[in-house]
């Protein structure tokens, strides 16, 4: 358990905590390192962020230096090769902690079925003014953004299974290290995968969209402008296209994770397909829309053209209108 640094006085036998600000100290249980925002941005590219969060509101966390070992599933790139780059856009690190090195990729017999991303940090700094104060607000301070690129498309149905290495790993393994300064001493903290070093999300790669059912259809009156067509569900990351009679329409809708609508459509038979990095899937069923035309204008076929007020006995007739269901005088 980390010791807390507090200043106390006793007034009339009652201890009072002096609110003199947060202390420049952090212990091994007072941070959270995370991989998050994992996204497949192309058939052969996956990106993610690394954040560091201060979890102790009583003590400032001044980052002195850092290095990362991140393992992932070798099966995702199959017979290809994979490379890694980083982007510091939006990073919250100060100039001394900002990572300028390029990550390396390594396969190691010690990590069965896994590939290792190695990213070294800078030299350790002790003065607090030369360190980075880590945020208490979740998800923390953005360290850097990783981009993994494969020479072939990721194997469909695989997942990256990211995991940090431990600070206790020694050669030929590669340790993840987080170093903190209290202004006079730099301490290497304990990084424990699954405890204070975790991963948020694990997307399955290059899987074709799942099948949902087309909704809508029916009959509408010519003056109504059509009826809605949609899907009873959708997936994020999937673009849904609408077809009428086999011809693709301009209308496309991005998946939301819930039912979607293409809006009102006119007469025709409608089908839908969904497309993502894994391919294209035809959605189930179709929507058939028919239109009932407005009745033709009734035409008088008998009767006097003019009548005097109060006259009776004149008969007027009209030819039957095929689509009319009632006539109003």
Backbone torsions as a table, in degrees:
resi	resn	phi	psi	omega
1	UNK	NA	136.1	-179.2
2	UNK	-73.5	136.5	175.3
3	UNK	-76.2	143.7	175.5
4	UNK	-98.3	138.1	179.3
5	UNK	-97.3	111.4	-177.7
6	UNK	-130.2	149.5	173.2
7	UNK	-109.5	129.3	-176.2
8	UNK	-125.2	147.6	165.1
9	UNK	-128.6	161.3	178.5
10	UNK	-117.3	120.2	178.8
11	UNK	-120.6	114.9	-178.0
12	UNK	54.8	36.4	177.6
13	UNK	81.0	2.0	-178.1
14	UNK	-107.7	119.1	178.4
15	UNK	-73.2	135.5	177.4
16	UNK	-122.0	136.6	178.0
17	UNK	-85.9	122.6	179.0
18	UNK	-77.2	116.5	-179.5
19	UNK	-82.4	81.7	-176.7
20	UNK	-104.1	16.6	-179.8
21	UNK	102.7	168.2	178.7
22	UNK	-76.2	149.3	-179.4
23	UNK	-87.0	150.8	178.0
24	UNK	-87.7	74.4	-177.6
25	UNK	-157.2	141.8	173.9
26	UNK	-146.8	145.5	-178.2
27	UNK	-109.2	177.0	-172.1
28	UNK	-64.9	-19.6	-179.6
29	UNK	-99.3	8.3	-170.0
30	UNK	-108.2	31.6	174.7
31	UNK	-150.6	162.0	175.4
32	UNK	-135.4	121.4	176.9
33	UNK	-102.0	128.6	-176.9
34	UNK	-137.4	144.0	161.4
35	UNK	-93.9	127.6	-179.1
36	UNK	-149.4	175.8	-178.9
37	UNK	57.4	43.3	178.8
38	UNK	-73.9	123.0	-178.1
39	UNK	-139.2	136.1	169.6
40	UNK	-88.4	115.6	-175.2
41	UNK	-104.5	-4.5	175.4
42	UNK	-161.3	166.3	-179.6
43	UNK	-57.3	-22.3	-177.2
44	UNK	-124.9	16.9	-176.9
45	UNK	-130.9	133.8	173.3
46	UNK	-131.5	139.7	-176.4
47	UNK	-128.5	153.8	177.4
48	UNK	-160.6	163.0	178.7
49	UNK	-110.8	154.6	170.8
50	UNK	-118.6	126.0	179.6
51	UNK	-118.9	151.3	173.4
52	UNK	-125.6	126.0	-176.2
53	UNK	-117.8	132.7	170.6
54	UNK	-82.8	121.8	-176.7
55	UNK	-105.4	8.6	-179.8
56	UNK	-115.6	107.3	-177.6
57	UNK	-71.3	-11.3	-177.7
58	UNK	-90.1	-19.2	-172.5
59	UNK	-132.4	130.7	176.3
60	UNK	-66.7	145.7	177.6
61	UNK	-114.3	105.4	179.0
62	UNK	-102.3	108.4	-179.4
63	UNK	-73.2	127.2	179.6
64	UNK	-94.0	-47.4	176.5
65	UNK	-163.8	172.2	-176.9
66	UNK	-157.6	156.2	167.5
67	UNK	-148.9	154.3	-173.0
68	UNK	-129.2	135.8	164.6
69	UNK	-117.6	120.3	-178.2
70	UNK	-127.7	121.9	179.5
71	UNK	-94.8	148.8	172.6
72	UNK	-146.6	166.4	-174.3
73	UNK	-69.1	116.2	-179.4
74	UNK	-63.6	-23.6	-175.9
75	UNK	-67.5	-15.9	-174.7
76	UNK	-68.2	-27.2	-177.9
77	UNK	-108.1	7.7	169.9
78	UNK	49.0	-120.0	-176.8
79	UNK	-88.5	0.3	-178.7
80	UNK	-85.2	-171.7	172.0
81	UNK	-122.2	161.0	-174.8
82	UNK	-133.8	146.2	179.3
83	UNK	-131.1	163.0	-177.6
84	UNK	-133.3	142.2	171.3
85	UNK	-134.2	168.3	175.3
86	UNK	-129.3	159.1	173.0
87	UNK	-130.1	129.2	179.1
88	UNK	-95.3	10.3	177.1
89	UNK	-59.5	123.0	-179.5
90	UNK	84.5	-1.8	-179.8
91	UNK	-62.5	143.1	178.4
92	UNK	-96.5	8.2	-179.0
93	UNK	-76.3	146.6	173.5
94	UNK	-73.3	172.3	-174.3
95	UNK	-61.9	-28.3	-178.0
96	UNK	-81.5	-23.9	179.3
97	UNK	-100.7	-14.0	-179.5
98	UNK	-58.6	128.6	-173.6
99	UNK	-82.7	119.9	-179.0
100	UNK	-106.7	-12.6	178.5
101	UNK	-73.2	161.2	174.9
102	UNK	-97.0	140.5	178.4
103	UNK	-69.6	152.2	175.8
104	UNK	-112.7	157.0	177.5
105	UNK	-116.5	135.5	-176.2
106	UNK	-145.4	138.6	168.5
107	UNK	-105.9	138.4	-172.4
108	UNK	-140.7	131.3	-178.2
109	UNK	-58.5	-22.8	180.0
110	UNK	-70.7	-21.9	179.6
111	UNK	-109.1	82.0	-175.1
112	UNK	-60.6	124.4	177.3
113	UNK	71.8	10.2	-177.3
114	UNK	-124.6	152.8	174.2
115	UNK	-115.2	144.3	-173.5
116	UNK	-109.3	131.4	168.6
117	UNK	-98.2	124.4	178.8
118	UNK	-112.1	128.2	177.6
119	UNK	-137.9	107.5	-179.2
120	UNK	-78.7	155.0	178.1
121	UNK	-102.3	-164.5	-180.0
122	UNK	-98.2	-177.7	176.8
123	UNK	-65.1	158.0	-180.0
124	UNK	-79.4	138.2	177.2
125	UNK	-115.5	140.4	-178.8
126	UNK	-100.5	-47.4	-179.0
127	UNK	-58.8	134.4	-176.6
128	UNK	-61.0	-32.5	-179.8
129	UNK	-65.7	-17.7	-179.7
130	UNK	-103.0	4.5	179.1
131	UNK	-106.6	173.2	178.0
132	UNK	-105.8	123.9	175.0
133	UNK	-77.7	118.7	-175.3
134	UNK	-83.4	141.2	-173.9
135	UNK	-72.7	145.4	172.6
136	UNK	-88.0	-14.7	-175.6
137	UNK	-85.3	126.1	180.0
138	UNK	-62.2	139.8	7.7
139	UNK	-88.3	6.9	178.7
140	UNK	110.6	-156.8	179.7
141	UNK	-93.0	128.0	176.6
142	UNK	-69.2	121.9	178.3
143	UNK	-82.7	-58.5	178.7
144	UNK	-165.6	170.7	-178.6
145	UNK	-117.9	127.0	-178.7
146	UNK	-100.1	144.3	173.1
147	UNK	-128.9	118.4	175.5
148	UNK	-104.0	129.2	-178.3
149	UNK	-125.8	125.5	178.8
150	UNK	-99.7	150.1	176.5
151	UNK	-75.8	-12.7	175.9
152	UNK	-130.9	161.8	176.7
153	UNK	-62.5	145.0	178.6
154	UNK	-59.3	146.0	-179.1
155	UNK	-67.4	125.8	-176.8
156	UNK	-60.2	133.5	175.9
157	UNK	89.9	-3.5	177.7
158	UNK	-90.4	163.5	178.2
159	UNK	-129.9	150.9	-174.0
160	UNK	-71.3	-31.0	177.8
161	UNK	53.9	49.2	-179.6
162	UNK	-62.9	145.1	174.4
163	UNK	-156.1	139.4	175.0
164	UNK	-74.1	150.5	167.5
165	UNK	-80.2	163.8	-178.0
166	UNK	-86.3	153.0	174.5
167	UNK	-67.4	-16.5	179.1
168	UNK	-87.4	-3.6	179.6
169	UNK	-67.5	137.0	178.6
170	UNK	-123.9	162.5	-177.4
171	UNK	-52.2	136.0	11.2
172	UNK	-84.6	8.1	174.1
173	UNK	-79.5	173.7	-177.4
174	UNK	-132.7	123.6	-173.0
175	UNK	-86.9	147.2	164.5
176	UNK	-88.4	130.9	-176.4
177	UNK	-128.3	136.3	172.6
178	UNK	-126.4	121.1	-178.4
179	UNK	-116.4	135.5	-176.6
180	UNK	-121.5	148.6	178.7
181	UNK	-116.5	142.9	172.1
182	UNK	-106.5	12.1	-179.9
183	UNK	101.2	-20.3	178.6
184	UNK	-130.2	-21.5	-177.2
185	UNK	-138.1	141.6	173.7
186	UNK	-102.3	128.5	-179.7
187	UNK	-118.1	137.3	173.8
188	UNK	-88.3	122.7	-176.3
189	UNK	-89.0	161.2	179.8
190	UNK	-84.6	121.5	177.9
191	UNK	-106.0	117.9	-176.9
192	UNK	-119.4	108.0	178.7
193	UNK	-55.7	135.6	-179.8
194	UNK	87.3	-13.7	178.6
195	UNK	-111.5	-77.2	177.1
196	UNK	-104.5	11.2	175.0
197	UNK	-137.4	100.8	-169.7
198	UNK	-128.5	171.0	-179.2
199	UNK	-127.1	131.2	179.6
200	UNK	-104.6	109.5	178.0
201	UNK	96.0	153.9	177.7
202	UNK	-158.3	73.8	-172.8
203	UNK	-67.6	142.6	172.4
204	UNK	-79.7	134.5	-170.1
205	UNK	-95.2	144.0	170.9
206	UNK	48.7	43.4	174.4
207	UNK	-98.7	128.3	179.9
208	UNK	-60.5	152.5	-178.3
209	UNK	-57.8	146.6	174.1
210	UNK	-76.1	163.2	-174.0
211	UNK	-93.8	128.3	171.2
212	UNK	-114.6	177.7	-175.0
213	UNK	-109.3	135.1	177.0
214	UNK	-68.2	136.7	178.9
215	UNK	-117.9	158.6	177.9
216	UNK	110.9	-170.4	-178.0
217	UNK	107.2	170.7	-179.6
218	UNK	125.8	-168.2	-176.9
219	UNK	-116.5	139.7	178.0
220	UNK	-133.8	157.4	176.6
221	UNK	-79.0	147.0	-174.6
222	UNK	-52.2	-34.6	-176.5
223	UNK	-79.3	-8.5	-174.0
224	UNK	-82.5	-21.9	175.4
225	UNK	88.7	3.7	175.0
226	UNK	120.5	-177.3	179.8
227	UNK	-133.4	153.3	-177.5
228	UNK	-73.6	147.7	173.1
229	UNK	-126.0	140.4	-179.4
230	UNK	-159.3	-163.2	175.4
231	UNK	-128.4	149.2	-179.5
232	UNK	-81.2	2.1	176.5
233	UNK	-171.9	170.5	178.7
234	UNK	-160.8	168.3	176.9
235	UNK	-122.5	143.2	172.5
236	UNK	-67.5	148.6	-178.1
237	UNK	83.6	3.2	179.8
238	UNK	-116.5	136.3	174.4
239	UNK	-103.6	126.8	-176.9
240	UNK	-104.2	130.6	-178.4
241	UNK	-112.9	143.2	-178.2
242	UNK	-106.0	137.1	179.8
243	UNK	-123.5	142.5	172.7
244	UNK	-121.7	118.8	-178.6
245	UNK	58.6	29.3	178.4
246	UNK	90.2	-7.9	-179.6
247	UNK	-100.5	129.0	-178.2
248	UNK	-70.3	135.7	176.7
249	UNK	-94.7	166.7	179.1
250	UNK	-66.9	-27.2	-174.8
251	UNK	-64.7	118.9	170.6
252	UNK	-131.4	151.7	-179.0
253	UNK	-135.4	136.0	176.8
254	UNK	-83.1	140.5	-179.8
255	UNK	-65.1	147.3	-178.1
256	UNK	-119.7	-9.3	-171.3
257	UNK	93.4	-4.2	179.1
258	UNK	-132.4	-177.5	176.7
259	UNK	-60.8	147.6	-180.0
260	UNK	-129.9	162.7	179.3
261	UNK	-132.5	143.6	173.4
262	UNK	-96.3	5.7	-179.5
263	UNK	82.1	-174.8	-178.9
264	UNK	-71.4	137.9	178.5
265	UNK	-128.1	152.1	179.8
266	UNK	-86.2	-175.0	-172.7
267	UNK	-57.7	138.4	178.3
268	UNK	155.7	177.4	176.0
269	UNK	-108.1	123.6	-170.6
270	UNK	-114.4	136.7	173.6
271	UNK	-129.4	166.3	-175.4
272	UNK	-138.5	144.2	171.4
273	UNK	-128.4	153.8	177.4
274	UNK	-119.8	138.1	-176.2
275	UNK	-130.5	135.3	170.1
276	UNK	-143.3	-165.6	-177.4
277	UNK	-62.9	-22.1	-177.2
278	UNK	-87.7	-8.9	179.5
279	UNK	135.8	-160.1	-177.2
280	UNK	-126.0	136.1	179.4
281	UNK	-123.7	130.2	174.2
282	UNK	-76.6	130.0	177.7
283	UNK	-74.6	157.3	-175.0
284	UNK	-78.1	142.1	173.1
285	UNK	75.4	-170.9	178.2
286	UNK	-153.1	173.4	175.9
287	UNK	-123.4	121.2	179.7
288	UNK	-104.7	122.1	-179.5
289	UNK	-117.2	130.1	175.5
290	UNK	-120.1	158.6	-178.5
291	UNK	-124.7	134.1	171.8
292	UNK	-96.4	121.1	-177.1
293	UNK	-71.0	155.0	174.9
294	UNK	-66.1	143.9	178.9
295	UNK	-62.8	150.3	173.7
296	UNK	-68.2	158.6	179.4
297	UNK	-70.0	125.0	179.1
298	UNK	-60.7	143.1	-179.8
299	UNK	-119.0	125.0	177.3
300	UNK	-67.7	134.2	178.9
301	UNK	-113.0	-4.4	179.6
302	UNK	-156.3	166.7	178.9
303	UNK	107.9	151.3	-178.5
304	UNK	-70.1	147.2	179.9
305	UNK	-69.4	-32.4	179.6
306	UNK	-132.7	155.9	178.3
307	UNK	-139.2	147.8	174.2
308	UNK	-86.0	149.9	179.2
309	UNK	-58.9	131.4	177.2
310	UNK	89.3	-7.4	179.9
311	UNK	-73.1	153.9	180.0
312	UNK	-136.3	174.4	172.2
313	UNK	87.6	2.0	178.2
314	UNK	-86.9	136.9	-179.1
315	UNK	-110.6	131.1	176.6
316	UNK	-118.5	142.1	177.4
317	UNK	-133.1	155.3	174.2
318	UNK	-130.5	151.1	174.6
319	UNK	-68.4	145.3	-179.6
320	UNK	-61.5	135.4	175.6
321	UNK	-99.7	121.9	-168.9
322	UNK	-58.9	-41.1	-174.0
323	UNK	-96.5	3.7	-179.8
324	UNK	-82.6	139.8	177.1
325	UNK	-107.4	-15.4	177.0
326	UNK	-157.7	158.7	-179.7
327	UNK	-126.0	133.7	177.3
328	UNK	-116.5	125.9	-179.6
329	UNK	-74.4	NA	NA
